């Protein structure tokens, strides 16, 4: 059988070699089918390769009767309707690793250019000036570089910075002391990075937690004269705050490859002589374009052959019988993962997922993927999904295991998620209750009964009379309405927890007021 593969956008020919060299595949370039519309011919193809020009819509997928896989020769898949692809049984793959070196090198080039005012000096020289005094720079050697996000790209930037004899302080929610030592960096908090760094570069996904994480408050904590880089995602740095920090002298310079809204021509930051910028060129090298095409071609070939693949970004295939049994538990699994990761302060070292009850009779791999997705996506956002969750965990050196137990504590089924860190282990357990849906029924050794809803306040306290009233009064003073409240304790008068589902997000003032109540040890909002 010969598989038909259509390439609808310009893609590196060298990168297509896995497909071009296979006798099982016939590769057709859309550019050679002049006069045809993609929707009119897609029906005869088994695979489609796109970049950013082609939009893979529900209508296109509905017309693709024998399509098995769509490959995006790049990282993002925002031009592909993932839900429609899943509904039509089409696997979507991308190339998340292909631009690692390209983006790391671009970041380091931007940092060097920022330190030595290279773009500004070039512009001055081209305008006919020979001005050596205005562009005195700084050396990278012995300076402290703060790296926010130590995934593939952040780690590569750190390696290059070490070669330049920089001191590196790194933050990542999944960075353990052991991995930091292997990379030769100092594991620090965000505040330590802000306070110590001469240069700060960000390499995190854009999530609800990382959006505008570099803001006025963060700039206030930084050294005067700090230099900022963003070659990751627009929106991580609050751009108006950056402009203020440049104008008041806190920030000596900024290097930006990405903006919150692109194209960013006419952006106020581009009027600042302290800013150098490029138009989203992090992955724009010949090698990166070849690599992403090659990675996607290899993935497509494996899928067509029925071989294992790793970079799918939508639902894995399971039998309809197993899906019918497990689907009601998927949302519970995601919520348990999201809850467990928010209970810890240190980097996670190991995850243990325990199934008990009727679930032990089935292949729970797809449910485990949902749990790991919930756990990882709290920090990694849409970078992780139910197909690549295991691969992402491995890339962050996070080990996981699945266990089965006969004890269900009188529940038909029970799922427990335990996360081990350097300072201990936290566990969340949950089940489905008929008529009530997903419930969290235990945190560590405390028994509760809580629906995993949007905003949950988790309070650790001493079991003393009047505590519930004090918490309720404080929240009422801040116009926070309590939907439900659960209290768990092990012994009378001992350690206890309180979990409250509230109607809206709690701000820092609320945390401060709750924390000031006698016998309250800690207050945290769990966002689900």
BANU-955296 format. One record per residue: x, y, z of N, C-alpha, C in turn; residue in one letter. Coordinates in pm, whole numbers, plus 50000, padded with zeros to 5 digits. Example, Ala and Ser with C-alpha at 12.3 -4.5 7.8 and 13.67 -1.06 7.14 Angstrom:
513194943150780512304955050780513204967050780A 512854977550708513674989450714512905000350787S 
% end
This chain:
500844988050000500005000050000500875012450000X 500525022249916501245034949910500415045749977X 501005052350075500315063150146500525076350073X 499485084350069499535097250001499705108350106X 500765116250092501045127150186501045140250110X 500265149850155500175162950091500895173250176X 501765181150115502465192050182501855205050129X 501095211950216500315223450166501045236750181X 502085237350263502845249750283504305247450248X 505065258350223506495256850196507225250450314X 507895239250289508585231750393509945227550339X 510945227150426512285222950387512265209350318X 512785208650196512835195950124513735185950194X 514835190950250515735182150324515025175950444X 514145183850506513405178950620512375168350584X 511975167750459510985157850415511615144350380X 512925143150398513625131050354513065117950409X 512665117250537512115104350583510945099550498X 510125108950450508995105250365509425103150220X 510275112050171510705111150031511505098450003X 512205093550106513045081650089512295068550117X 511025069650152510245057650182509475053050059X 509575040250028508855034749914507355033249944X 506995034750071505595033250109504805046250091X 505495057250062504855070450066505045077649933X 503975084249891504035093349777503785107449828X 504775116249814504665129949864504265139249751X 503205147249775502705156749676502795170749735X 503335180149660503445194049703502265201949648X 501615209349736500455217249694500855227449587X 502095232049593502535242049495502535236449353X 502545223049340502515216649207501095213749160X 500115217149243498715214449208497985227649183X 498565235749101498005249049074496595247949017X 495695256149073494315256149026493385247749111X 493965239949205493125231549291492995237849429X 491835236149489491625240549627491865228649719X 492445231449836492795220849929491575212449967X 490425218949991489215211850031488745202049923X 489085204949797488605196549687489435183949668X 490675183949720491545172549693491965164949819X 491645170249936492145164450062491615150350085X 490505146950023489855133950047490765122150016X 491695123749922492515112449878493815110749956X 494045119350058495335119150127495245112950266X 496335105950302496435099450433497075108650536X 497865118350491498565127350583498685141050520X 498705151250606498825165150563499915171950646X 500825178750578501875186350646501635201250621X 501595209050729501355223350719502405230850800X 502505243850772503225252850861502195262650918X 502335275350889501415285050947500405290450847X 500615287950717499735293850617498385286550608X 498435273450613497205265450601496465264950734X 495165267550730494315266150849493525253150835X 493715244350931493025231350928491725232751005X 490635234550933489325237650990488485224951006X 487385225851081486465214351090485945209950954X 485655219550866485165216050732486215208350652X 487475212850663488555205950592488715191750646X 488665190150776488825176950836487645167850803X 486445173550796485285165550760485385160450617X 486045168150532486205164250392487325154050373X 488195152950473489385144250463489015130150507X 488385122650420487795109850457488825099350501X 490035099550445491025089450482492235095350553X 492105107850596493235114450665493475108050800X 494725104550826495105098250952495895107451043X 496625117050984497505125351065497725138750996X 497765149451079498195162751035499485166051108X 500505169851034501785173551095502045188351081X 502325194951192502665209251191504175210351202X 504825214851096506285216351095506665228751175X 506505227751306506765238751398506255234851535X 506245244651626505845241851764504345243851785X 503835255551749502435258751775501485251151684X 500275249051730499235242551649497955250851650X 498115264151665496945272651676496185273751544X 496775269451432496065269751304495395256351273X 495365247451372494725234351355493635232751460X 492435229351419491345227251514491515213451577X 492075213251699492405200551764491155192551800X 490095199351846488865192251882488265185351760X 488255192451648487705186551526488575175051477X 489895176551492490795165651452490535153251536X 490395155151668490125143951756488785137551722X 487785145751699486445140651665486475132451538X 487345136351444487435129151316488485118051320X 489065115651437490035104851450491365107851384X 491715120551372492955124551308493975128351415X 495145122151410496215125551503496905138251455X 497205147151548497945159451517499295158851585X 500365160551508501715160351564502415173451532X 503355177151619504175188951593505625185551621X 506485195851624507935193751643508425202851754X 508195199051880508535208051992510025209652018X 510855200451966512285200951998513135207651889X 512565209251771513365213451657513975227351667X 513345236351745513835250151752514645253051878X 515005242751953515685244852081516995252352065X 517865247151982519185253451964519035267251900X 518155268051800517965280851731517535291851828X 516555288951912516055299052006517095302152114X 517805291952162518855294352263519955303252206X 520365300552084521415308752022520925322951998X 519665324251957519125337551935519085345452066X 518705338752173518685345252304520065350152342X 521065341552322522415345552361522945356752271X 522585356252144522965367152054522325380352097X 521065379552138520375391552185521005396852313X 521435387752402522045391952528523385398952502X 524185393452412525465399752378525245413252313X 524285413852221523985426452153523475436952251X 522695432452349522165441552450523285446952537X 524205438152574525305442252662526235452152594X 526425450852462527405459152391526765469452298X 525455471152304524745481352224525025479852074X 525135467552028525545465351889524535470951788X 523225468651802522305474351702522345489651700X 522415495851820522435510451826523715516051763X 524845509451791526105514151735526125512551583X 525575501751534525495499551390524655510451324X 523475513051386522595523351330523305536951325X 524045540251431524775552851437525815553651328X 526545542651310527595542451208526985543751068X 525865537251044525235537950913524685552050883X 524445559650990523955573350969525105583250950X 526325578150944527475586650915528265591251035X 527965585851154528665590051277529715579851316X 530815584751374531845576151432531885579351582X 530905573551653530665577051793531055565351883X 532215566451947532685555552034532285557652180X 531905569752214531645572852355530235569052401X 529295569252309527895567452348527495552952370X 528375543752333527965529652333528855520852419X 529255526252532530055518252625529175507352685X 529625494852671528815483752716529305477652847X 528825465552875529255458052994529645444052949X 530535437753026530925424052998529925414253058X 529795402652993528965391953049529715384353158X 531015383353144531815375853240531605380753383X 531365371053472531175373353616529855380353650X 529025382953549527695388253577526765376753615X 525695379853685524705369753724523545369853626X 523295358253568522165356553477521065348853549X 519875354553554518715347553608517925341253494X 517755328153499517005320953396515675316353456X 514585321553404513255317753451512685307653353X 512675294953394512225284153306513415276053259X 513555263753311514715255453278514285242953202X 513465245053100513165234253006514305232752908X 513985228052788515035225652689515785238452655X 515045249052623515685261352577516415268352691X 515755269552806516405275952920517695269052959X 517695255652953518905248152987520015250652886X 519665251652758520675254552656521255268652672X 520405278252708520895291752733521865291652851X 521515284152955522385283353073523745277453037X 523775267452951525065261452910525935271652838X 525335279652754526105289852683526585300852777X 525745304252873526125314552970527275309853059X 527285296953092528395291553170529705292753092X 529635290352961530835291652879531335306052876X 530425315652895530805329852900531195334053042X 531315324153131531735326353270530745335053348X 529475333153318528445339953395528045331153513X 527565337353619526975330153732525485328853705X 524945316953724523565314553682522695310453800X 521605318053819520575314653915519335310953835X 518765299253861517665294353778516445291153862X 515295293853802514015290153867513165282353768X 512615271553816511615263853741510865255553844X 509535255053836508795247353937509155232553939X 509795227553832510185213653826511695211553841X 512415222053877513865221053891514215216154031X 514825204454039515265199054168516715203354194X 517145201854319518535204954353519495195954275X 519115183354259519985173954189520195178154043X 519115181853976519235185853835519985199153823X 519755208253916520475221053915521975218753926X 522375209454012523805206454027524385200653899X 523615191853834524095186053707524265196753600X 523385206653600523465217353501524465228153540X 524955227453663525925237453708525315251053736X 524055251053782523385263653814522955263453960X 522635275154011522115276354147520595276754140X 519925267854210518455267754215517995279054307X 517195288054253516735299454332515245301654315X 514725310354398513325314454385513235326054287X 512025329654248511855341354162512385353954229X 512095355554357512585367354429514105367854430X 514755356354447516225356154447516775359754310X 516105355354206516525359354071516375374354052X 515225379754095515005394054079516045402254156X 516385397654274517285405454361518755404354321X 519155393054261520575390454239521045392654096X 520145392253999520555391153858520915404553795X 521945404053712522295415353625521555414353492X 521325402053448520525399153328519455388953369X 518255390453314517185380853339516575376853204X 516505363753179515895358853056514775349053091X 513655349853020512495341353050512315330752942X 512045318452985511845307252892510745298052944X 509585303952973508445296353022507315296752920X 506385287352928505165288752848504355300552899X 503415305152819502505315652863501265308952922X 501115310053055499975304253126499335315153211X 498265311553282497625321353369498565325753480X 499525317053517500485320753622501645328853569X 502065326353444503225333553391502845346253315X 501585348053282501175360353213501455372353304X 502235381753254502615393953327503325390753459X 504055379753463504785376453586505915386453611X 506475392153504507445402853518506665415953511X 506305421253627505425433053635506065443653724X 505295453853759505825464653842506425459453972X 505705450054035506185444554162507515437354144X 507635429754034508885422654007510025432453978X 509745442753899510785452553868511265459753994X 510365462254088510745468854213511785460754290X 511755447554274512675438854348514035437454279X 514135442054157515365440054078516415450554108X 517655447154070518755456654079518515468353985X 518975479854023518975491053929520035488253822X 519635489453697520565486453587520415472353532X 519395465053574519165451553524518825451953375X 519135440953305518785439753164517885427553146X 516815429153067515745419253055515695413752913X 515465400452901515315394252769514065385552765X 513365385952652512225377052629512255372052486X 512685359552470512625352852340511715340652350X 510755341152443509875329752470508465332352417X 507675339552495506285342352458505945356652497X 505285363752407504795376952441503755376052550X 503815385452646502865385352755503445380952887X 504595374152885505235370353011505705382953083X 506255392353007506635405453061505495415253035X 505035421953140504015432253122504685444353056X 504305446952932505065456552851504955470852902X 503805474652954503685488253008504545489853133X 504645479153212505515479653330506985480453289X 507355473253184508725473953134509045488153086X 508105494353017508315508052970508545517453087X 507745515853193507935524353312509295521753377X 509695509253382510965505853446512155511153366X 512015511853236513075517853153513115532853175X 511945539053176511875553653189512375558453326X 512145550453431512605554853563514015550253597X 514685543453502516075539853520516325526553588X 515285519553628515475506453691516065496453593X 515555496353469516025487153366516945494553270X 518165489253255519155495653167518945491953021X 518295480652997518075476552859517175464352851X 516535462552737515665451052715515865445952573X 515855432552559515965426152429514725417552409X 513955420552306512655413952288512555407852149X 512225395152144511935388652016510445386151999X 509695387652109508255384852106507505396152175X 506275398052134505415408452192504035402552219X 503305409252305501985404252341501045404352221X 501165414552137500395414952013501355416751897X 501275407851801502185408351686501375408751557X 501845415651453503115423051449503075435351540X 504255439051592504335449551695504925462451640X 504805464651511505305477151455504575488851519X 505305499251555504715510751619504565509351769X 505085498551827504985496551972505805507152045X 505275512752155506015523252229507405518952274X 507605506252304508925501652348509975503152238X 509525502752113510485503852003511025518051988X 510425527552057510915541352055511995543752161X 512235533752245513235535152353514605531252302X 515605539652314516955536052270517545524552351X 516965521652467517475510752550516975497052506X 516065496952409515435484452366515975480052231X 516335467252222516615461252091515565450452068X 515195448451944514085439351916514245432751781X 513675420751768513615413451643512195408251624X 511775406051499510375402251473510115387251484X 510215381951606509915367951635510765358551549X 512095359751565513035352251482513655340351554X 513185337151675513835326851755514045313751682X 513075309351603513175296551532513555298151386X 513925310351346514155313151203515595310751163X 515975298051159517265294151102517015282851003X 517915281250909517785270350812517755256950882X 518625255650984518705242951055517415239751129X 516845249851196515615247651272514465243951179X 514375250751066513305247650971513445233550916X 514695229250894514925215650849514565205550958X 514995208551080514765199351191513275197351219X 512495208251220511075206651250510375198651141X 510785201051016510195193250906510605178650916X 511855176250950512345162450963511625155151076X 511505161951191510845155651306509395152051273X 508695161251208507295158651173507195147551069X 508085147450972508075136950869508295123250931X 509245122551025509515109751092508325105151174X 507645114551241506465111251319505345106051229X 505125112851117504065108751024504345094850969X 505585092350933505955079150880505685068250984X 506025070951110505775061151217504285058551233X 503485069051229502035067551245501435059551130X 501845062451007501335055250892501715040550898X 502885037650956503355023750968502775016651090X 502075024251176501555018251298502595016551406X 503665024451399504755023851498504545034351606X 505275033051720505125042951828505525056951783X 504865066951840505185080951814505035088551944X 505595100951952505625107652082505045121752083X 505015128751971504685143051974503275146251928X 502335136951953500935139851922500395150052022X 499495158451976498965169052064497465167952084X 496885156652047495465154752076495225140752131X 493985136652140493585124652212494205111852155X 494825103552243495305090552196494125081252169X 494345071352088493275062252050493135050952152X 491895048852204491595037452290490265031752244X 489965019552288488725013052245487525020652300X 486435019952226485225027052268484685021652400X 484875008452425484395002452549485135008152670X 486475008652659487285013952769487035028952786X 486915036152675486655050452682485345053252757X 484335045252731483035047352796483145045652948X 483985036252992484175034053136484995045253199X 486055049553132487015058753192486665073453175X 485925076853069485665091053040485095098753159X 484165093153237483645100753351484715104453453X 485835097253451486905099753549487965109453499X 487915112853370488965121453314489035134953384X 487885141353402487875154453465488335153653610X 487925143153680488405141053817489915139753819X 490455131953725491895130053719492645143153699X 492165151453607492805164453582492775172953708X 491625173353776491485181553896492385176554010X 492515163354023493405157854126494855161754097X 495255161053970496615165153935496855179853962X 495875188353923496005202753946496065205954096X 495265198854174495245201354318496555197054383X 497025185154347498245179754408499455188754384X 499605193754261500795201754230500765215154303X 499565220154334499465233054403499665231854554X 499695219654605499915217854748501395218154785X 502285216654685503705215754717504395229054688X 505485231354759506305243354740507615240054670X 508135227954692509385223754632509155217454496X 510225215154422510105208454293509705193854313X 508775188854232508355174854245509455165454196X 509655154454270510665144554231510025131954176X 508895128054232508235115754188506735116954210X 505985111454117504525111054127504085096454133X 503225093354229502655079854239501145080854229X 500585073954132499135073854111498615060054150X 497655059754241497125047054291495635045954254X 495295034854189493895032054155493385020854245X 492155022354290491535011954372490085009954328X 489564997754347488194994854310488084989454169X 486944992054104486684986553971487654991553865X 488275003253889489225008653792490404999253770X 490694990853868491844981853855491604970953749X 490384969653702490074959553599490354964553457X 490754977253443490894983053309492294988653288X 492624990553161493874997353126493665012353151X 494265017353257494035031253299495045041053241X 495765037053134496815045753080496265059353037X 495085059452973494535072252928494125080853046X 493655074753155493305082353275494555087853342X 495615079753343496895084453398497405096553320X 497215096353188497625107753106496875120353147X 495585119153176494805130853217495305136153352X 495635127053444496155131453573497485138753556X 498385133053476499685139353454499535152553379X 498575153253286498315165853217497905176553317X 496965173353406496535183053507497685187453594X 498505177953634499645180853722500665189853653X 500995186553529502035194053458501535207253400X 500285207553355499795219353283499615231353374X 499535229253506499405240753595500585250253576X 501775244753553502955253053530503315254253382X 502975244153302503425243953163502345248153064X 501115249953110500045254753022499755245052909X 499405250552792499015242052680500205235752610X 501385237452668502565230552618502435215452639X 501625211552737501435197352769500005193452740X 499815181052694498485176052667498445161252704X 497295154852683497145141252731497955131152652X 498465135152537499295125952461500775127352496X 501245139852511502675141652537502995143152685X 502005140852774502225142852918503365134352971X 503435121652931504505112952979505855117652927X 505895121452801507135126352742507595139252811X 506645148152842507005160652910507525157953050X 506895148453120507375144953254508805139853248X 509095131553149510445126353134511445137453103X 511025147053020511935157852982512295166753100X 511425166753203511705174353325512235165353438X 512655153053401513205143553498512215140553611X 510935141053582509905138053681509445123653661X 509795114853753509395100953741507965098953793X 507295088953741505935086153784505715071053783X 504825066453867504505052253870503015050653899X 502485039153861501075035953883500995023553970X 500165024254072499955012954161498465009654169X 498174997354209496794993054223496574987554364X 495434990854421495154987154560493774981154572X 493624972054669492314966154691491444974254785X 492044984154854491294991954953490685004354890X 489355005654899488665017254841487985025854946X 488135022555073487495030055181485995031755154X 485355020555115483895019955093483435027554969X 484375031754883483975038154756484095027854644X 483255029354541483335020254427484695021154360X 485195033354346486515035754288487195046954366X 488505046554369489275056754440490565059354365X 490895072154346492135075954281492935084554377X 494205081154399495075089154485496295093554405X 496665106254422497835111954355498785116954463X 499985111154467500995115154565502185121254493X 502675132654547503855139154491504945139654598X 506075133854565507225133954656508145145554621X 508555153354723509515164154706510675161954803X 511595171154803512755169954892512375170855038X 511195176555069510835178555209509675169755254X 509165161255164508075152555205507155148955090X 506035142755123505065137955024503685143355057X 502995148354953501605152854969500715143954883X 499525140954934498625131754866497215137454860X 496585136054743495195139954724494445127754671X 493275124954729492465113654685491085118554643X 490515111754545489205115854497488425104354438X 487145106654417486265096554360485115103354287X 484285095354223483045100254163481885095554249X 481015104654288479825101054364478605102654274X 477805092354265476625092754180475715104554220X 475405112754122474565124354147475315136654192X 476605134954229477405146354278478635149054192X 479075139154114480225141254027481535139954101X 482625146254048483955144954108483995150754250X 484665143854340484835148554478486265145854523X 486815155654594488065153354667487675148554806X 488145136754843487675131054970488775129755075X 490015132955036491085132255134492275140455086X 492885148055178494165154655153495105150355264X 496185143755225497105137655322496305128655415X 496325131255544495585122855639494255128955682X 493835139655614492615146555653491465142455562X 490375137855620489195133855544488285145955524X 487885148155398486995159255364486025154455257X 485185163255209484285160255097484055173255022X 484825175354916484825188354848484755186454697X 483855193754632483815193954486484995202454436X 485785197554338486925205154287486465216454196X 486135227954255485595239154180486665249754154X 486285260654087487255270354035488185276154140X 487625281854248488445288854347488265281954483X 489335275954531489305269254661490385275254750X 490005279454869490975283954969491335272155057X 492635269555067493145258555147493885264555267X 493375262155386493905268355507494375257455603X 495625258355646496155249555749496145257255881X 495595251055987495405258456113495385248856231X 495335254556348495145246856470493635246056500X 493205234456544491785232256570491385238956702X 491005251756692490595259256810489175264456791X 488405266456898487035271456887486985285156819X 485985287356736485765300356673486515302556543X 487335292756499488145294656380487275296456255X 486235288356243485365289356126484725303156119X 484275308256233483635321356236484595332456199X 485855331656247486835341956215487145342256065X 487275330456006487555329755861486365335155782X 485155330955820483965335655749483775350655759X 484025356155877483895370655896484905378255812X 486145373355810487205379955732486865380055584X 486405368855533486045368255391484855377255362X 483905377755453482755386555435483155401155429X 484125405055510484615418855507485225422455372X 485705412355300486275414755168485295411655055X 484035409955090482985407354992483245394254915X 483785384354986484005371054928482935361754981X 482135356154890481055347254929481545332854934X 481205325655041481595311755057480495302855001X 480855294154908479885284754852479775272354940X 480925266254971480935254555059482175255255148X 482115248255261483245247655353483365233555409X 484615228755414484895215755473486065217155569X 485985210555684487055210655782487475196355809X 488785194155811489305180855843490315181755956X 490255172256048491215171956158491525157456192X 492685155556255493065142156299492745140056447X 493035150456527492745149756671492145162956717X 491355162456816490745174556871491835183956923X 491795196556877492755206556920494095205956850X 494245196556757495525195056687495535201956552X 496425197256465496505202856329495205199956254X 494795209456171493555207856095493675215255963X 492795212155870492715219455745491285224255724X 491185235155649489875240555611489915243155461X 488895238455390488815240855247487495247755217X 487585259055149486395267055119486345269654969X 485245266354906485045270654768484385284454772X 485005294054702484525307854705484185312354565X 483455323354556482895327354427483855335154339X 484955340154397485895347654313487295346854370X 488225351454289489655351054324489935359454448X 490775354154537491185361354657492485368954630X 492505381854661493715389754636494665389254756X 495785396154743496815395454845496335401154979X 495495411154977494975416855102494205406355182X 493455397955111492695387355179493655377255241X 494685373455164495685364255220496305370055347X 496655382755341497305389055457496385389055579X 495115392455557494185393055670493915379055728X 493775369255641493555355655690494785350455764X 495965353355709497205348555771497465354855907X 496875366655930497095373556057496225368056169X 495275359356135494425353456238495245343556321X 495135344556452495885335656541495535321056512X 496575312656512496455298156492496225293956347X 496275303556253496295299656112497755298956068X 498155287356015499545285055978499855289055834X 498915286755743499155290355603497825291355530X 497845299655425496655301655341497095300755196X 496365293155117496705291654976495425290454895X 495435296554776494295294754685494655284054583X 493795274254569493965263854469493045267154353X 493635269654238492855273454120492685261454030X 491445257854002491135246053921490335249853798X 
% end
